[in-house]
Amino acid sequence: MRRRFIITSSIAIIIFAVCLFGINVYAKMNQSFSISNTIGFEPSSSIYVALDCKVSGCKQANLTTPPQGSSYSTIEEYGQALGLVHKVDFNESMRGEDSQEWLDQEDNVWNITESLSFVDASTPIVYEIVVYNYSFVPIRVTIEFENTSNSVITNSATTIEKLDAYDIGNQASFATITLTTRVSYNQREKGFSNEPNNFKVVFEPIIEE
């Protein structure tokens, strides 16, 4: 009798352990991580730029065809509508306009229209912005975050220390500023949804003596 009890108890413990392991595996396989974005551009007076923006590293950017059931005919159309790619153009007719008002115009606002999903907990989402300086002064470009104490995600950003002033008739100087967003190590077992990842790109003149 005692032996039967021991065997039965052992089998029950094994079954429980297997079930618990399966639940943990299932939970990890079904974890998701996503972030929402509000992105702003903040130029000083008389700063004029053109921008090429793109996002990589998220599930949406890895698609090769538009999502099933969507109204988009090409992956390029989908990427533009979602905001995975964004362009701000400049021409000389814009010079003299208020810089902030110009970058706040609807066509120039970088609007990512849905939450971006991480591929997995260890793959970062990367925002790349190529900045072309059409200002008559050299500029510095930085990224500022709305929330600097976020424990769910971690951000690291590069800085463009100097873009030379624009010389009419020549190609504008350009460089790339990058923001890399990662899932915080302590969140990799938990998952999260629509975590705000708001930031702005700041353009400042460099005053040379």
Sequence and secondary structure as in RCSB ss.txt:
>XXXX:A:sequence
MRRRFIITSSIAIIIFAVCLFGINVYAKMNQSFSISNTIGFEPSSSIYVALDCKVSGCKQANLTTPPQGSSYSTI
EEYGQALGLVHKVDFNESMRGEDSQEWLDQEDNVWNITESLSFVDASTPIVYEIVVYNYSFVPIRVTIEFENTSN
SVITNSATTIEKLDAYDIGNQASFATITLTTRVSYNQREKGFSNEPNNFKVVFEPIIEE
>XXXX:A:secstr
 HHHHHHHHHHHHHHHHHHHHHHHHHHHHT  EEEE  EEEEE TT  EEEEEEEESBTGGG SS  TT S SSH
HHHHHHHTSEEEE   GGGTTS HHHHHTSGGGS    S EEBSSTTS EEEEEEEEE SSS EEEEEEES S  
SSEEEEE  EEEE    TTS  EEEEEEEEEEE GGGTTT EEEEE  EEEEEEE    
